[in-house]
Amino acid sequence: MFLYNKSYTNNPSGRRSAKPELIAFRPKMGVSRLKKIARAMDYPNVSRFIEDAILEKAQRGAHSTQHPGIQKLNDDIGKLIMKHLGIRWTKLGSKLDRELRREVEEVRSGKVKSYRWKGSLEQLFEDAKHHHYATAEDKSLLPSRK
């Protein structure tokens, strides 16, 4: 995929003329997927979509350096969302990290049999609606562990 950037040069006649520059760009997601996303977001072309994404990223970076309090709040909200979803980050070399890596290696080597899940997130969430989760009142009826 190629992006054209028009830079302006002065002619001897004093007029400015457009001189296009070529920028090579290879998106990791593939060109067809990028075009599909741009079309879904009602952009006239992929170049405009990429330009808006770059400008948004630059503005976000400038805004976070000018207002570090907002960046901290944004980070805290992200942490709360991840906690709510049950996502945990591990430090490299921590006990949990070593356990996870060992389990992944066992699956890759074939020591542990794994099955590919062919469902969808929609199906997963639909199935979760039918499960009964214990409420705080239900848990208080259980014998306590001491």
C-alpha positions in Angstrom: 0.0 0.0 0.0 1.3 3.4 -0.8 0.4 6.8 0.7 0.9 10.0 -1.2 1.9 13.1 0.7 1.8 16.4 -1.1 4.5 18.7 -0.2 4.7 22.1 -1.8 7.7 23.6 -3.6 8.2 27.1 -4.9 8.6 27.3 -8.7 10.8 30.0 -10.3 7.6 31.7 -11.3 6.7 32.2 -7.6 3.8 29.7 -7.7 3.6 26.8 -5.3 3.2 23.4 -6.9 2.3 20.1 -5.4 5.1 17.5 -5.4 3.8 14.2 -4.2 6.0 12.0 -2.0 5.5 8.3 -1.8 5.4 6.6 1.6 5.5 2.8 1.7 3.2 1.3 4.3 2.5 -2.4 5.0 -0.2 -2.8 7.6 0.1 -5.9 9.8 -3.7 -6.6 9.4 -3.5 -6.7 5.6 -4.6 -4.1 3.0 -8.0 -5.7 2.4 -8.9 -5.7 6.1 -7.7 -2.0 6.4 -9.9 -1.1 3.4 -12.9 -2.9 4.9 -12.5 -1.0 8.2 -12.1 2.3 6.4 -15.3 1.6 4.4 -17.2 0.6 7.6 -16.2 3.9 9.2 -17.4 5.9 6.2 -14.0 7.2 5.0 -13.8 8.1 1.3 -10.4 6.3 1.1 -7.8 4.5 3.1 -5.4 7.4 3.0 -7.9 9.7 4.8 -8.5 6.9 7.4 -4.8 6.5 8.1 -4.2 10.3 8.2 -7.0 10.7 10.8 -5.6 7.8 12.9 -2.1 9.4 12.9 -3.5 12.8 13.8 -5.6 11.3 16.6 -2.6 9.5 18.0 -0.4 12.6 17.9 -3.1 14.7 19.6 -3.5 12.1 22.3 0.2 12.1 22.9 0.4 15.9 23.1 -2.6 16.0 25.4 -1.2 13.4 27.7 2.1 15.3 28.1 0.2 18.6 28.8 -2.3 17.0 31.2 -0.7 14.1 33.1 -3.6 13.9 35.6 -5.9 12.9 32.8 -3.5 10.3 31.6 -3.3 8.9 35.2 -7.1 8.8 35.4 -7.3 7.1 32.0 -4.8 4.4 33.2 -6.7 3.9 36.4 -10.0 3.4 34.5 -8.2 0.9 32.2 -7.0 -1.0 35.2 -10.5 -1.1 36.7 -11.9 -2.5 33.5 -9.2 -5.2 33.3 -9.9 -6.1 36.9 -13.6 -6.3 36.2 -12.9 -8.6 33.2 -10.6 -10.7 35.3 -7.5 -9.9 33.3 -4.2 -9.9 35.2 -0.8 -8.7 34.0 2.2 -10.7 35.3 5.8 -9.5 35.7 8.4 -11.4 33.7 9.9 -14.1 35.8 7.2 -14.1 38.5 5.9 -17.3 39.8 2.6 -17.0 37.9 4.5 -16.1 34.7 6.6 -19.2 35.0 3.5 -21.4 35.6 1.7 -20.0 32.6 4.8 -20.5 30.3 5.2 -24.0 31.6 1.6 -24.9 30.8 1.8 -23.3 27.4 4.9 -25.3 26.6 3.2 -28.5 27.7 0.3 -27.8 25.3 2.7 -27.0 22.5 4.8 -30.1 23.1 1.8 -32.4 23.2 2.1 -33.5 26.8 -1.3 -32.0 27.5 -4.1 -32.4 25.0 -5.9 -29.2 24.0 -9.0 -28.6 22.0 -9.6 -25.7 19.7 -12.7 -23.8 20.6 -14.8 -23.1 17.5 -17.5 -20.9 19.2 -17.8 -17.2 19.3 -17.9 -14.6 22.0 -21.6 -14.0 21.4 -22.2 -17.7 22.0 -20.0 -17.6 25.2 -21.9 -14.7 26.6 -25.3 -16.2 25.6 -24.3 -19.4 27.5 -23.2 -17.4 30.5 -26.7 -15.9 30.8 -28.1 -19.3 31.6 -25.7 -20.1 34.4 -26.6 -19.4 38.0 -23.9 -17.6 40.0 -24.1 -17.6 43.8 -25.1 -14.3 45.3 -23.7 -12.9 48.6 -26.7 -14.3 50.4 -26.3 -17.8 48.9 -22.6 -17.8 49.9 -23.5 -16.9 53.5 -25.4 -20.2 53.7 -22.4 -22.3 52.9 -20.3 -23.6 55.8 -17.3 -21.4 56.4 -13.8 -22.7 56.0 -11.6 -22.3 59.0 
